[in-house]
Structures are given as structure tokens and as C-alpha cells.
Amino acid sequence: MSVASSEGGAAPAADTPAGTKRFWALALASVGVVFGDIGTSPLYAFKESIHHMTTAADGVLKRDDVLGVISLMVWSLIIVVTLKYVVMLTRLDNRGEGGTLSLMALVQKHIGKRTPLLFLVAICSAGMFFGDALLTPAMSVLSAVEGLAVIPELTGKVEHFIIPIALILLAGLFLLQKKGTSIIGRLFGPVCLVWFLTLGALGVYHIALDGLAIFAALSPHYAVVFLATHQVLGFIVLGSVFLCVTGAEALYADMGHFGRKPIAVTWLWLVFPCLALNYLGQGAMVLAHPETISNPFFLMAPDFLLAPLVILATMATIVASQAVITGAFSLSQQAVQLGLLPRLQIVNTSAKEHGQIYMPQINYILMAGVIILVISFKSSSALASAYGVSVIGAMITSSILCFIAVRRVWKKSLGLALLIVTPFLLVESVFLASNLLKVPQGGYVPLMIAAAMMLVIWTWVHGSRLLAARTRNDVSLEDVIKGLEVSPPHIVKGTAVFLTAEPDTAPTALLHNLKHNKVIHENNVVLTVKTANVPYVPEDMKVTYEEISPNFDRLTLKYGFMETPNVTYGLTLAKKKKTGLSFEVMQTSFFLSRRTLLADGKHGMPLWQDHLFIFLNRNATNATEFFRIPTSRVVELGTQLTI
């Protein structure tokens, strides 16, 4: 979800009153959009981590064990979130935009091509992110609704209603997406600001009530001793400790909407202190009252505040879910524009804020997946086994891209690049190894989701290349024009626009029109729409025009990978630039090629993959809708093709 347009005019200077006001508005908005996911981690992270200690051989919870777990959580937040994301990755922006696909585009621009390694890392990251997008709503909302069972008046009465309530909340959230996120968006910042202040206040309350000695956990000594003492058990605990940093990817992915400084200030001065205080408070409470280990977060609140806390937690988890759903829309849009996925319907839900989009196909796929997960796993504890695997996979891919970017974008030496990135990769590799122990208990789910997503991307990219090679004709546009000058066909009034991916060759639709209709228009435009390796292309650089002959013009429209292509608007820009084009859009015919594909498994892909590619092609949004072309002005010329 975008709160601040990346395309607008120059922002007010930070040292002016308007600039200061805008800075704090962005900081407040980022509290919900960026940190909503990681902000719900206290609901389950400490509970799942400490649970391993109570199920150990002696079952006795020791002081040093609690201090060790808390120390691991705090230092995970420092190393993974603060150092890697806030200090490091947010400085690797692609014209202000962040996220793994944005970073891939940045590196690709500096290398000059999309290498196999870049492609592999990108599709791995996309696959893992979609696993996260499915698991986050299920995990977060279930964790919050389970708090109902802690309320004394409801204990023993509400357990059978937890799953139905969670499903109703989640279904409602997905069904509301088509209305746009502006209403929920206005609540993002304030709700999560109250949430984080509540986290901090509960932590301070129990630290003061149950003992200041818990502050000893801030020393990394206890984390090291814990791992050295427990070894195998400590390694298992790390898989649950990792839950405290889930959501960190949003820091980088949403950077373009808010800017690096508002995000960094919000993390350092609000989010991190409140999270750390809450984990310290949970540790202090469990040491003083071991019986609270069953659900330490909700039991931090006095009885009279339990119901309000459950309501607030539910609202916060809805915010976290909304943030990751919007992130899935943004990632899907980038993937479509970069050619990694077929064309999908993109609906702009706000006339004021650029980037507020809704993608129906992605929304309903996510909705079905989340509902299946909730029904299958039935509790947040069961889902915890699956949750961490997808997140750590996305983090490792971003670290690999970070290393490549430090070398190619920042042009640092191999030794310095290794020095910068290796500590992050080492920490994340340990977390990955620990999370892989959860594969039999549910960790296979995000791996299956990621594998399915990677298969879809690979099939689409590979199939599109094979199809382009099969349909590419060797007839140059200049040769066709020369032939028309020698033997001109019947000329009709008006303008014809032929869309093509290869501007130097004659469009297939043009050749079919000449072959079957024996006519050309008095004005013909060969139009190519390209996606740049930058998030947004300025309006004065969107249009490239070339007059080929008195009857033919070549026009290229260039859009960024965060933009939705709009041919009608692009042609209007071309007219404004006084390119020589003179026509009325509603009196122009748009000629498109439409292919009916048949599978035979003999042209580069196995038969089953041919069928998958054909399925994706058939369910892609048609070019008319995707490129915003007036439907009444479109002429489609079809062909059958075996792949």
C-alpha cells in the first residue's frame, strides 16, 4: 500500500515546517504498514521459544534459560533487523524503491543483463514471499483470537469458536480488498501506534513488578552460554526465536512508500524499544510466575484489561495481514511488469495515491490458501512450525542479492563485500538450518508454496521465450514499407496502431491485415510497450517517437516496474510532445495478435509444462484490458500455434 506517491513533485525540505509535518506523517503511517507484521510477533514468538524448555527432560524452567532465550530474541532484532535492514539494505534503493525484485532490477541494470543467478535468486525470493503472505494472516489472526480463551469468563467456553471466528475475520478482510485499502489505511498508523505503546507499557509494568534483573538478558553473554550449554535443544529453540524477526522484509519492501529516514527513526525510537521491553517483560513475568508460560503475552494484562487487549491484538493482526496482502499485490505487479508472471488484472483503488492497487486473481488465491491453512493447522502453535521457513528463505535471498549489489552497484572489493554480508548470511544460515528441523511438522508447506510459485514463474518465462522465438518473423518493417511503396494496397482513412514486442520487425497483425484484408490505414503506428529497470519513468521520458515513412511511425512507451501500463494515456502524452502524431484515440483502430496455443511437448518443454504454460496464457488478462485500450476500438487477428 502506498501512502506517499513516488511520482509526485518535490517533497518539502525536512527542515521546513511542511517538511517536518510530512516526515512525521510518513513515520506514523509506517508504524502500521511497515511494522504491523513484526509488531504482532510478541503474541507467539516468546511462547513458542520457551515452550521447548518446558518440554525438556527435567521440565524445569531455569533463570538462565529464560535470560538466554530473551537475549537471543533481542540480539536477533539488533543483528537481522537493525543492522541488516535498517542500516544496510535500505541504502540499496532503486530510485527510492526497495524490495527483492526492485533490488534485482537495480543489479540487472548495472550488470546489463538478467543472469541465471539473478533470475534464480529472484524467483526463490518471490516464492518464499508468497509463502509468507499466506502464513502471516493465518498465524497472526489465529494468535489474536486464541486470546479469547485466556479471558476468565470465556475459558472453557470459546475454544470451539476460535477457528470459525478467525475464518470470518480473514474472509471479511479479503472480500473487502476490492473496495480499496484507504479506510483500513487511515487506521494503520493510529492502531499500531497504540499497539506498540501497549506492548512497551505491559513490558515496563512487569519489569517493575517482577524484577529489574531481567535486564541482564541484554548482554549477549546469556545468548552464547544458552547455545553452548543446550547445544541440540538450543539449536531447536533458534527456530522459534526466529519468529521475533518475521516481518522484517517489509522494512525494505515498503521503503519506496515512506523513505529510509522515517522508517529508520520509527524503528529505532518506537518499534524496537517497545518490542524489546515487551519481551523483557514476558521473561520477567514467567520467572516470577511460571504458571503464566501457557500464554505469556495475554497473561501480562490484568484481568480487567484482557478483553480490551484481545480486541486491540485482533485489530493489530488485521493490520499486519492487510500489510502483507498489499505487499503481495505490489510484488505481483512488479513480477508481471518484469515478465516473470502472465498479465494479471490490476485495479487502481485510489485516484489520489499512486500504488494503491487491487489484483483479484492474487486476492482470491491468497484467500483460498489462508482458509485452507487455518482449517488444516487449527492453531497458531501448529502454524509456527511452518511460518519461519518461508521468512528465512526470503531473507537469505535478499542477503545474496545484497552481496551482488555491494560488488556491482557500490563497486566494492570482493573482500569488503564478504566482510559486510557474511555475518548476516552466517546468522541467517543458522536460523535456516534450525527452521529446516520443522519441515516434518509443517515446514514443508511454505517450501511447497515456494516451489509451486517458482515452477509457475520458470514455466512462464521459459515458455514466453520459446513462444517468442517460434513466432518471430524475419520480415523487417522497413522491407514491408518499401514493398507497399512499390505495390500499394487500398488505403482507408484513420489511424491503425499495431502492438508488438519487436519494433524492428513487421507486426504479425499488420501482415495478417495485409494478407486477408488487402488494406492499410492512412496513418499506421507500430507501438511497443517496454518495462524499465526503474520503479517509475518520468513523463518526459515515457515516449520515444520516430517517423519511418509518410504513412508509418514507430512509437515506444516506457513504464517503470511499479507502474500500470496505459496505452491511451501514453498516446495522449505523445500528442502533447508534438511528435507529429495527429489522431483521435476514439477514432483509432488497435490491431492485436491473438494466439491459440496447442501442446505437443516437442519444442523445448515437456508436455505437462506445455499444458501449464497454455493454462497460464489462457487465464492471463487480455492485452486490451491490461494496456488500458478502449475495447470498442480493438481488432484481434488470431492464429493457431503448436508449442
RONU-711898 format. One record per residue (C-alpha): x, y negated, z. Coordinates in steps of 0.2 Angstrom, whole numbers, padded with zeros to 4 digits, always signed. Example, Ala and Ser with C-alpha at 12.3 -4.5 7.8 and 13.67 -1.06 7.14 Angstrom:
BEGIN
+0062+0022+0039 +0068+0005+0036 
This chain:
BEGIN
+0000+0000+0000 +0007-0017-0005 +0005-0032+0007 +0016-0044-0002 +0017-0044-0020 +0034-0041-0028 +0030-0051-0043 +0024-0067-0036 +0033-0084-0036 +0047-0088-0025 +0044-0085-0006 +0046-0099+0006 +0063-0101+0014 +0064-0091+0030 +0070-0107+0039 +0054-0117+0035 +0038-0116+0045 +0029-0107+0030 +0044-0095+0028 +0044-0091+0047 +0025-0088+0046 +0026-0077+0031 +0041-0067+0039 +0031-0063+0055 +0015-0059+0045 +0026-0046+0035 +0033-0040+0051 +0016-0037+0059 +0009-0029+0043 +0025-0017+0043 +0021-0011+0060 +0006-0001+0053 +0011+0003+0035 +0029+0007+0038 +0030+0014+0056 +0012+0021+0058 +0019+0039+0054 +0034+0039+0065 +0024+0030+0078 +0012+0045+0081 +0027+0056+0085 +0026+0054+0104 +0009+0064+0103 +0018+0080+0099 +0037+0079+0097 +0042+0080+0116 +0028+0093+0120 +0034+0104+0106 +0053+0102+0111 +0051+0105+0129 +0039+0120+0126 +0054+0130+0121 +0062+0128+0138 +0047+0134+0147 +0046+0150+0137 +0064+0154+0140 +0069+0169+0150 +0068+0161+0168 +0054+0149+0163 +0060+0136+0175 +0061+0118+0169 +0078+0111+0174 +0083+0092+0176 +0097+0093+0164 +0087+0102+0151 +0074+0088+0151 +0088+0075+0150 +0096+0084+0136 +0080+0085+0126 +0077+0066+0129 +0095+0062+0124 +0093+0072+0108 +0077+0063+0103 +0084+0045+0107 +0101+0048+0098 +0091+0056+0083 +0082+0040+0082 +0098+0030+0083 +0108+0040+0070 +0095+0045+0057 +0083+0030+0058 +0093+0015+0064 +0110+0019+0056 +0105+0028+0040 +0089+0020+0035 +0089+0003+0043 +0107-0001+0042 +0112+0009+0026 +0098+0014+0014 +0088-0002+0015 +0103-0011+0007 +0102+0001-0008 +0087-0008-0016 +0081-0008-0034 +0077-0026-0036 +0069-0026-0019 +0060-0009-0021 +0065+0006-0011 +0061+0025-0011 +0070+0040-0018 +0063+0038-0036 +0067+0020-0035 +0085+0024-0030 +0086+0037-0044 +0081+0024-0056 +0094+0012-0049 +0108+0025-0050 +0102+0031-0068 +0104+0013-0074 +0122+0012-0068 +0126+0029-0075 +0117+0025-0091 +0108+0042-0092 +0097+0054-0081 +0110+0068-0077 +0104+0085-0072 +0109+0082-0054 +0099+0066-0053 +0084+0075-0060 +0086+0090-0048 +0088+0079-0033 +0073+0068-0038 +0061+0082-0041 +0066+0090-0025 +0063+0074-0016 +0046+0072-0024 +0041+0089-0020 +0046+0088-0002 +0037+0071+0000 +0021+0078-0006 +0023+0092+0007 +0024+0078+0020 +0009+0069+0013 -0001+0085+0015 +0005+0089+0033 +0006+0072+0040 -0013+0068+0040 -0017+0086+0047 -0004+0086+0060 -0007+0068+0066 -0026+0068+0067 -0027+0086+0075 -0014+0080+0088 -0025+0065+0092 -0042+0074+0093 -0034+0088+0104 -0033+0074+0117 -0052+0076+0120 -0048+0092+0129 -0037+0083+0142 -0052+0072+0147 -0058+0080+0164 -0076+0078+0159 -0074+0087+0142 -0061+0100+0147 -0068+0117+0143 -0082+0110+0133 -0075+0102+0117 -0062+0114+0111 -0073+0122+0098 -0077+0105+0091 -0059+0099+0089 -0057+0106+0071 -0074+0100+0065 -0071+0083+0071 -0053+0082+0063 -0061+0088+0047 -0074+0075+0047 -0062+0061+0051 -0050+0067+0037 -0063+0070+0024 -0070+0052+0028 -0053+0045+0026 -0050+0052+0009 -0068+0048+0002 -0065+0030+0007 -0050+0029-0004 -0059+0024-0019 -0066+0008-0010 -0048+0002-0008 -0037+0000+0007 -0040-0018+0011 -0052-0015+0025 -0041-0002+0034 -0026-0013+0029 -0031-0028+0039 -0032-0016+0054 -0015-0008+0051 -0004-0021+0060 -0015-0025+0075 -0020-0007+0079 -0002-0001+0078 +0005-0016+0087 -0007-0012+0102 -0002+0007+0100 +0017+0003+0101 +0014-0009+0116 +0004+0005+0124 +0017+0018+0121 +0030+0006+0129 +0019+0002+0144 +0015+0020+0148 +0033+0024+0147 +0038+0010+0159 +0024+0015+0171 +0031+0032+0173 +0049+0027+0173 +0044+0016+0188 +0033+0028+0196 +0043+0044+0194 +0061+0038+0194 +0074+0027+0185 +0086+0042+0185 +0079+0047+0168 +0089+0033+0160 +0104+0044+0161 +0097+0053+0146 +0103+0038+0136 +0120+0045+0137 +0124+0057+0123 +0134+0067+0136 +0117+0076+0140 +0113+0080+0122 +0130+0088+0119 +0130+0098+0136 +0112+0104+0132 +0118+0111+0115 +0134+0118+0122 +0125+0126+0136 +0110+0134+0127 +0118+0137+0110 +0104+0148+0101 +0090+0140+0111 +0097+0123+0109 +0098+0126+0090 +0079+0131+0090 +0075+0116+0101 +0083+0105+0087 +0069+0110+0075 +0056+0102+0087 +0067+0087+0092 +0067+0083+0073 +0049+0079+0074 +0053+0062+0083 +0060+0055+0066 +0047+0061+0055 +0040+0046+0045 +0057+0038+0044 +0057+0039+0025 +0043+0026+0025 +0056+0013+0031 +0064+0015+0014 +0049+0019+0003 +0039+0003+0008 +0054-0009+0008 +0048-0017-0008 +0031-0022+0000 +0039-0031+0016 +0058-0034+0013 +0073-0027+0023 +0073-0040+0036 +0055-0039+0043 +0057-0020+0043 +0074-0021+0052 +0068-0033+0065 +0052-0024+0069 +0061-0008+0071 +0075-0015+0082 +0064-0026+0093 +0047-0017+0094 +0046+0001+0087 +0062+0009+0093 +0061+0002+0111 +0043+0007+0113 +0047+0025+0106 +0062+0027+0117 +0053+0020+0133 +0039+0032+0130 +0050+0047+0128 +0059+0042+0143 +0043+0040+0152 +0037+0058+0147 +0053+0065+0153 +0052+0056+0170 +0034+0062+0172 +0037+0080+0168 +0052+0081+0180 +0041+0074+0194 +0025+0084+0189 +0030+0100+0180 +0011+0104+0178 +0009+0090+0165 +0020+0099+0152 +0005+0106+0144 +0001+0089+0136 +0013+0076+0142 +0008+0062+0131 -0010+0061+0136 -0007+0065+0154 +0004+0050+0155 -0013+0040+0156 -0023+0038+0172 -0040+0047+0171 -0050+0032+0168 -0039+0027+0153 -0039+0044+0145 -0054+0041+0134 -0048+0024+0128 -0031+0032+0124 -0038+0046+0114 -0048+0033+0104 -0033+0022+0101 -0022+0038+0096 -0035+0043+0084 -0035+0026+0076 -0016+0026+0075 -0016+0043+0067 -0029+0037+0054 -0017+0023+0051 -0002+0035+0049 -0012+0046+0037 -0018+0031+0027 +0000+0025+0025 +0006+0042+0019 -0008+0044+0007 -0004+0027-0001 +0014+0032-0002 +0008+0047-0012 -0001+0036-0024 +0014+0025-0026 +0026+0039-0028 +0014+0047-0041 +0013+0031-0051 +0032+0030-0051 +0033+0048-0057 +0021+0045-0071 +0030+0029-0077 +0047+0038-0076 +0039+0053-0087 +0040+0066-0073 +0021+0069-0072 +0007+0068-0085 -0003+0052-0087 -0015+0050-0072 -0029+0038-0069 -0023+0023-0059 -0036+0011-0052 -0031-0006-0045 -0041-0009-0030 -0037-0027-0027 -0036-0042-0038 -0025-0051-0026 -0012-0039-0020 -0001-0030-0033 +0002-0012-0029 -0015-0008-0021 -0020+0007-0031 -0031+0022-0030 -0027+0038-0040 -0042+0050-0040 -0033+0066-0045 -0020+0064-0032 -0033+0059-0019 -0043+0075-0021 -0028+0086-0022 -0022+0079-0006 -0039+0080+0002 -0041+0099-0003 -0024+0103+0003 -0026+0094+0020 -0043+0103+0024 -0035+0120+0020 -0020+0116+0031 -0032+0111+0046 -0043+0127+0044 -0028+0138+0042 -0017+0132+0056 -0031+0127+0068 -0019+0117+0080 -0005+0104+0080 +0007+0116+0088 +0005+0129+0074 +0007+0115+0061 +0023+0109+0070 +0032+0124+0063 +0028+0118+0045 +0029+0099+0047 +0048+0097+0050 +0054+0107+0035 +0047+0095+0021 +0053+0080+0030 +0071+0085+0032 +0071+0091+0014 +0066+0074+0008 +0079+0066+0020 +0094+0077+0013 +0089+0072-0005 +0090+0054+0000 +0107+0056+0008 +0113+0065-0008 +0107+0050-0019 +0114+0038-0006 +0131+0046-0009 +0130+0044-0028 +0124+0026-0026 +0138+0022-0015 +0150+0028-0028 +0141+0022-0044 +0132+0006-0038 +0143+0000-0024 +0158+0007-0034 +0167+0013-0018 +0181+0026-0017 +0177+0045-0015 +0185+0044+0002 +0175+0029+0008 +0159+0036+0001 +0161+0053+0010 +0166+0043+0026 +0149+0034+0025 +0137+0048+0020 +0145+0064+0028 +0140+0060+0046 +0121+0059+0040 +0122+0074+0030 +0130+0084+0044 +0117+0079+0056 +0103+0082+0044 +0110+0099+0039 +0110+0105+0057 +0092+0099+0058 +0088+0108+0041 +0096+0124+0047 +0086+0123+0064 +0070+0120+0054 +0073+0134+0042 +0071+0146+0058 +0052+0141+0057 +0050+0147+0039 +0041+0163+0045 +0030+0154+0057 +0023+0142+0044 +0039+0133+0037 +0036+0142+0021 +0021+0131+0017 +0030+0114+0013 +0043+0125+0004 +0029+0132-0007 +0021+0115-0010 +0038+0108-0015 +0041+0122-0026 +0024+0120-0035 +0027+0102-0037 +0045+0105-0044 +0038+0118-0056 +0025+0105-0062 +0037+0091-0065 +0050+0103-0073 +0037+0110-0085 +0030+0093-0089 +0047+0086-0093 +0054+0101-0102 +0038+0103-0112 +0037+0085-0116 +0055+0086-0124 +0051+0101-0134 +0034+0094-0140 +0043+0078-0145 +0056+0087-0154 +0043+0098-0163 +0033+0083-0168 +0047+0071-0173 +0046+0067-0191 +0061+0061-0201 +0052+0048-0211 +0059+0031-0206 +0046+0017-0205 +0057+0007-0217 +0056+0020-0230 +0037+0021-0229 +0036+0002-0231 +0047+0002-0246 +0036+0016-0253 +0020+0006-0250 +0028-0009-0259 +0031+0002-0275 +0014+0010-0274 +0002+0000-0263 -0014+0009-0257 -0030+0000-0254 -0028-0014-0241 -0043-0018-0229 -0045-0033-0218 -0040-0034-0200 -0026-0028-0189 -0021-0010-0185 -0010-0005-0170 -0001+0011-0171 +0006+0018-0154 +0022+0028-0155 +0036+0033-0144 +0049+0031-0158 +0048+0014-0166 +0060+0018-0180 +0051+0032-0187 +0034+0031-0195 +0020+0035-0183 +0010+0051-0186 -0006+0042-0185 +0000+0030-0199 +0005+0044-0210 -0012+0053-0207 -0021+0037-0211 -0012+0035-0227 -0014+0054-0232 -0033+0055-0228 -0040+0038-0229 -0028+0031-0243 -0029+0013-0235 -0018+0002-0224 -0023-0014-0215 -0018-0031-0220 -0008-0033-0203 +0000-0017-0195 +0009-0017-0178 +0020-0002-0173 +0019-0003-0154 +0030+0006-0142 +0027+0005-0123 +0043+0008-0113 +0046+0010-0094 +0061+0001-0087 +0073+0007-0073 +0067-0008-0063 +0051-0009-0052 +0044-0025-0061 +0048-0033-0078 +0046-0052-0078 +0033-0058-0090 +0045-0067-0101 +0055-0051-0104 +0040-0039-0107 +0038-0042-0125 +0050-0039-0139 +0045-0043-0157 +0052-0040-0174 +0044-0044-0191 +0048-0029-0203 +0039-0035-0218 +0024-0047-0223 +0012-0033-0218 +0021-0024-0204 +0028-0029-0187 +0037-0020-0173 +0032-0024-0155 +0039-0016-0139 +0031-0019-0122 +0041-0015-0107 +0035-0012-0090 +0043-0008-0073 +0040+0009-0065 +0029+0001-0052 +0018-0007-0064 +0002-0001-0074 +0004-0002-0092 -0009-0014-0100 -0008-0015-0119 -0022-0028-0121 -0013-0039-0109 +0004-0036-0117 -0003-0041-0134 -0010-0057-0126 +0007-0061-0120 +0014-0058-0137 +0002-0070-0145 +0007-0083-0131 +0025-0081-0135 +0021-0087-0153 +0029-0071-0160 +0020-0073-0177 +0006-0061-0172 -0011-0068-0175 -0026-0057-0171 -0041-0054-0160 -0040-0039-0149 -0058-0035-0151 -0056-0035-0170 -0041-0024-0170 -0041-0005-0173 -0029+0005-0162 -0024+0021-0170 -0018+0035-0158 -0012+0053-0162 -0021+0067-0153 -0014+0084-0152 -0022+0101-0149 -0009+0112-0142 -0009+0131-0143 +0003+0143-0134 +0014+0156-0141 +0029+0157-0129 +0042+0156-0144 +0048+0138-0144 +0058+0136-0128 +0047+0141-0114 +0039+0157-0108 +0021+0160-0112 +0015+0156-0094 +0024+0140-0094 +0016+0135-0111 -0001+0138-0103 +0004+0127-0088 +0010+0113-0100 -0006+0114-0110 -0016+0113-0094 -0007+0098-0088 -0008+0090-0106 -0027+0093-0106 -0030+0086-0089 -0019+0070-0092 -0028+0054-0093 -0031+0049-0111 -0020+0036-0118 -0035+0024-0121 -0038+0023-0103 -0020+0024-0097 -0014+0010-0108 -0030-0001-0105 -0035-0001-0123 -0053-0006-0127 -0062+0011-0130 -0073+0004-0144 -0058-0001-0154 -0049+0016-0154 -0047+0028-0169 -0039+0045-0164 -0032+0056-0178 -0030+0074-0172 -0018+0088-0176 -0016+0106-0170 +0001+0112-0164 +0008+0128-0158 +0021+0126-0144 
